[in-house]
């Protein structure tokens, strides 16, 4: 018993409790994304919280604090002559729907994808409210700086980064995400490929290499093992036709004749005139619904429902807008996949071969040869592909970091497992700072770390037929430290691990046996 307990001066009975178990290592959480982007608002109890990391646990939490989606407004434009691409046809004239403003923001719908794919707790930094100025690189940088100071996030996700005006701005943001992850060593960067929206199935063969090579340039050469890029964009289903109404059509786009009628009203009248040519009473009633579009006091939901019921082609136009808004970068969905993977299979398993929820298909379909060039490029900056497989849907079909030429850090699960182990042990060792640098402390530390790693090995997180094959922990004079190290105040703990790597290539060999 320590001598301090024997210095009592007042008679009585004293109780002293001793811990029966040594200190332990508690595993940190591994799938807490930090989302950075633009929101409708940022307000808690009436006070603005722009530029501050806010923890949320559901989409309802997000909507309460940050609001909803950005309302993209579309113009109705005649399709170019001889064009084979148009959105709808009225009176034998082809039309396209084009955004009135170039502004678009991905964060809200990416959060929907995140939660649909297994997401849970996350942090959100709003860098500003929606505006016609669009996405600006300095504001995303400010959001990254704010997220740097927050303890807890293990992933950086910026779905608005692909909306920056040029790839040089995207490169600044991507490099900062990788640099921050490398310096803090407690998070990874989940990146989208800038310029993917320019690719179609028709120009894929000629333009794919250009887009990917630019991405390789954009990510630079620092912190690559802490980053992972995903390609292509996704045709999601988070936006339904019920989310679209006539207010998504430009109210200032006038038809010209008559001068007080919008282009939408003009086309709806043409549709109504054609559909109800033999029913004048019904036609006039539909005309009344159409007139309500410019009535600022009209109930939008009721009027829109009346138009949808009476004019089936109008339903198609709303679906066209929903389809356009459903084209989203994959980072939000992948953040959800990481969370789902860690909760159900463990961080030591590859977040791959998983079917994405609320995703119809990738925007382009790659074949084996095309993916091979992305998965094993000469410079090692691998891009993980999401592919469509018949009978399964959109499947995550890649598990490499951007440091693909490194035998140590080639795979996502290796990097994320190391982050998990490092941060867990680091937090557990904090109480030993300034402790006596002697044999008792060394033995305690070795026991504590070994117990944690044995638990990880038991769960299947480390390779080895027995625990001694999976890990080794050393700390002490003559093994990890010299007398000089001790004199200078260093206690060096060495941990060796045998990490699990994925069976990325499964080779089947067949040999025909000849008759004896």
N, C-alpha and C positions, 0 to 999 in steps of 0.2 A: 504494500500500500504506500502511495507517495507520502512523503513526510509532511506535506501541508495539511493532510487530513488528521495529523496527530497533534496539531497545535490548537486544540479546543480550550476554551477558558470557562465556558459556562456548562455546568453539569446538564446532562440530558442524553437522549438517544438520537443519533444522527444517521441518516440514510444516504449511502453513496451507491450509485448505480454504475456498473461497468458494462460496456458493450461486449456482447458475446461473439459478434461477427466483425471481421475486419472491414475497412472501407471498401466500397464497391464502385464499379464503373457503370453508369447508367447510359444506355445508348441514346444518342440524340435523335431527333426527328430527321427524316431524310427527304421528305417530299413536301416542302413548304415553298411554293413559288412566290416570287416577288414580281408582280405585274406592274409595268410602267406604261402610261399612255394617257390619252385624253378622255375626259368624261363630261357628261352633261352638267354636273355640278360636283361639289365636294363640300359637304356640310354636315356637321354633327351638332345637334342642339342649337342650330341657328348660327354656328360659328364656322367660318371657312377653314378647310383643312387641305388646301392645295399644297403640293410639295411635301406632304408628310406621309410616311408609310402607315397605312391603316389596316389592321388585321380584320378579316371577315371570314365567316364560316359557311356562307351560302349565297346564292344569287339574290335572295331576298335582302340580305345584309347589304350587298353591293347596291341594289336599287334604292334602298333607303338612304344611303349615304351619297352615292355617286349618280343616281338617276338612271335613265334608260339609254336607248340607242340614239345615235344621230339620225335625224330624218333627212335622207338624201332625196333631193328634188330632181325630177327628170323632165327633159324636154321631149316632145314628140317630133321626130325629124323624118322627112322622106328618105328612104334608103337610096343610095347612089344607083344610077342607072347601070344595068347589067350586073349588079351585085347579087351574089348568091346567098348573102347573109342578111336576114331581116328578122325583126321580132314579131310583127303581126301585119295583117293585110286588111284594109278597109276599102271597099268599092274598087277592087283590083289595083289599089295603090299600096306599095310596100312601105312600112315605117319601121324606124328604129327608135329605141328609148336611150337617150344619152343624158348623163348627169348635167344639171344646169351649172353647178359649181364643181370644181375639181376636188373639193374637200370630201374626204371620207375618213372614217375612224373605225378601227377594228377591235378595240379593246372590249367593248360590251359583248359583242357576239363571240369573241374568243373566250370570254368568261363563261358564256353558255356552253361552248364546246368543252371547256375545262370541267365543268360540273357534270355534263352528260357523260364524260369519259372517266368518271371516278374521282374527280377532284374534291378536296375538302378545305381545310384551312389554308389561307393564302394572305399575302400582303398586297395592297394596291397603293400605288403612288399616282395621284392625278397631277399631271404636269400643266393642266390648263383646261378651260372649258371649250366646248366645240365653237369653232369660228370658221369663217371663210378663208382665213389665212392658211388653213391646213396644218400639216404636221411639220414642226420645226425642230431641227437638230439640236440647237442649244437647250431647248426645253426638255428634250429627252435626256440630254446630258445632266441637266439639273436633277431630273428624276433618278438617274443612276447614282448621283452623288448622295441623294437623300437615302436611297436604299442601302448604300454602303454603310451608313451609320446604324442600320437596323440589325440587331442580332436576331437570328431565327431563319431568314430565308435561305433556302438551299438551292434555288434555281432563279435565274434572271430571265424574264420573258418580256419582250417588247414587241408585240404584234403590230404596233403602229409604225415601227421602223421601216417596213417595206413600202410605206407611203411617202417617205421622204422624196424630195424633188430630184435627187440624183444619187448615183451610187457612191460618190465621194462623201456625201453626208452620211449615208448608211455605213460606210466603212469606218467613220469616226465613232459612231455609236457601237458597232460590232466590236471594234478593237477595245473600246473602253469596257464593254461587258466582259470580254476575255481577260483583260488586264486586271479588273477588279476581282474576278473569280480567282485568278492565279495569286494575287497578293493576299487575299483574305483566306484562301484555301478551305472555305466552308461552303462553297456554292459552285454551281456550273452555269454556263450560258447556253440557253436553247435558242438557236438562231434559225430564221427563215432565210430563203435565198432571194435576194433582191432581183427584180426584173422577171420573176416567174410569170407574172400576169401577161407578159407579151407572148408567151408560148401557146401554140395551139397544136393539135394533132397533125395539122397540115404542114406547119413550119418546124416541127420538132427536130427533124433530122438536120436541118441547116442552122438552126438557132440555138440548140441545146448547149453545144460546146461553148458558145459565146457567153451565155448567161452563167454557166458554171465556172468558166475561167475567170470571169469578172468577180464572182463570189470568192474564189480562191485568192484573188488579189485583195479584195475588201477585208478579209479576216486577218491579213498580215501574217506574222510569224511568232507572236508572243501569246503564251497561254493557250496554245492549241489543244492541249490535253484536257483542258477545262471546258471545251466548247464542243457542240454537236450541231450540225446543220441538217435540216429536214426539207425534203422536196418531193413533189411539187405542192401547189396550193390545193385546197380541198373544195369540192362541191358539197357543201354541208346542207343540212335540213333544219337548221335552228331558226330560220326566218320562214314563216308560213304566209300564205296569201292573206290570212286574217290580220297579219301585222301591217298590211298595205291598204291604203285607201286613196281616195281621190286627192287628198292633200299632198300625196307624193308626186303629183303631176304639177308642173309649173303653173301657178295661177296667173302669172304675168305674161304667159305666152298666148297672145291673142291671135285669133284666127284671121282677123282682118275683115272678114265679111261673114256675118254682121260684125261691126267693130266692137261691140260689147260682149262678144262670146269668146271664150278661151278655145284653144285648139282641141282640148279634151272634149269640151261640150260639142264642138262641131262634129267630131268623129262619132261621138255617142249618138248624136241626132241621126247621122247617116246610118248607123247600125240599127237604131230604133225604127227609122223609116223603112228599112229593108225587111226587118223581122216582122213588123206589124203593119205592112202595107194594106192588108185586108181587114185590119182591126183598128179603125180610126180612134175609137174610144180608148183602147188600151195604149195606142201610140201616144195620144195626148196625155195620158196619165204618166207615161214614161218621160215625156217631154217635161212634165212638172218636176219629176225627180232630178232631171238634168239641170233645170233652172236653179235648183237648190244648191248646186255646187258653188255658186258665187254668193250665196247668202251667208254672211259671217255669223248669223245667229242660228243657223241650221244645226241639228244634231248630226255630227259627222257619222257616227256609227249607224244610225237609222237610215240616213240617206245612202250611205255606201252599201248597206245591205239591200236596200230596195233596188239600187242599180245593178248589183251583182245578181239578184234573183231575176230581174227583168231582161238583162242583157248578158247572156253567157259569154260572148266574146270579151266583155270587160273583165270577167274573171281571168281569162287568159292573159290579159295585159298586166293584171296584178301579179300573176304567177311569174311573168317575165321579170318584173322588178324584184320579186322575192328571190328568183334564181340568181340575179346579178348580185344581190346583197349577200347571198350564201357562199360566194367565192371568198374563202378566208385562208390566211396563212396557217400552217399546221402547228405552230408553236403552242397555241392554247390547248389544242387537243392532246399534244404530246405531254404537256405538263400534267394533264389529267391521267394519261397513261402511266407516267412515272409514279404518280400517287397510287393508282390502282395496283401497279406491279409491286410496289414496296409493301403495301398492306396485305396483299394476297400471296405473294411469292417471295418477297424479300428483296432488298436492294442489291443483293449479290446475283440476282438473275437479270438477264438482258431484257430491257423494256422493248421487246420486239416479238414478231409473230403474234401480234394482238390485233384483233379487229376493232376498228374505230367506230364508236357509236355516233349517231346523228351525222354520219357522213355517207353521201350517196356514192361518190367516186372521187378519185384524184382528177384534177383538171386535165391532165394528160396521162396517158398510159405508156409506161416504158417497157421494153422487152429486156431479155437477159443481157444482151450485148450492151445496150445503152446503160443499164444499171451497173454492169461491170466496170465501165469507165468512171462511174461516179463512186463506186464502192472501193475500188483499188486504183486511185489515180497515181501518177508518177510522183507527185509532190506530197502524197500522203494525206491531203486534205479531203478526207472522205465525206461524202454527202449521203445521208441515209434516205432511202427512197420509200415512199408509201405507194404500194401497188394495188391494183384491183385484180382479185382472183374470183373467177366464176364460182358461185356457190358460197363464197365467204364474204366478199365485199372488199372494202378498203383495208389493207393489212399493212402494219408497220413491218418493213422488210429490210431492215438495216440496224446495226447496233455498234457503229464505230464512232469514235471521236474524230476531231479534226487532225489529230496526231496519229494518223494511220500507219506511218512508217516506224513508229516506236513499238518495240515488242512489249514494253512495260505498260504503255498507256493507250494501246490501240482500241480497247473496247470500253464502252460506256460503263458497264457494270463494274469494271476494275476501278476506274477513276472514282465512281460514286461510292463504292465500298470502302476505298481508302479514305475518302472524305469522311464517311461515317465513322470509321475506326479512329482516325486521327482526332476528330473533334470530340468524340466520346471520351477517349483517354485524356486528351488535353484538359477537358473540363474537370475530370476526376482528379487530375494532378494539381490543380490550382491550390487546394488546401495545403499542399506540401511545399509551396514556395516559402523559403526561409526556415523550413524544418531542418532538424539536425541531419547533416549529410554523413550518416553513419550506417553501419550494417543493419540496424533495426529498421531504419527508413527504407533502405534498399530492399530488404526482405518483404516489407509491407507492400511496397510498390509492385514488386514482381508478382506477389500473390494476387494482388488486386487486378492487375492487368491480365494475368494468366486466367483467372476465373472468368473475366469478361470474354476473352477469346475462346475459352472452352465452350462457353454458352453459344457463341457465334458458330463454332465448329459443329456443335451438337445440332443446331438448327439447319445445318447444311451450307453455311456461309463460307466455309473454308475447305480446301481439298486436303485429303489425307486419310489413310485407313485408321490412323490413331492420332490422338491430339498432338503428340510430339512431332508428327509429320506435318501437321497443319500450321503450327506456330511455334515460336521460341521467343522468350523474353529474358533479357539479361540486364543487370544493373549492378555495378560494384567495382571496387578497386581491383585492377588487374584484368578485368573483363571488358568493361566499357569506359573506365576512367583511369587516368594516371594520377599520381600524387599531385602533380601540378594542376590538373583539372580541379581537384578538390580544394587546393589552396586558392584557386581563382573563383570558387563558388559554384562550379558546375556539377550537377548531377545528371548523368547521361543514361537514358533508358533506351535500349535497343530492342526493337520489335521486328521479327522476321515473320512473314506471312506467305502462305501458299494460296493464292487467290484463284477463284473459279473463273474460267474463260468459257465463252459459248462455243457450242459445236456449230460453227458458222458454215462449214462445208461438210456435208455428209456424203461420203463416197461409198457406193455399193459396188462390190466386185463379184462377178459371177464366173464360174469355171465349170465347163461341162465335163462330167465324169464319163469316161468311156467304159463300155461293158468289159468285165473281166473274162 
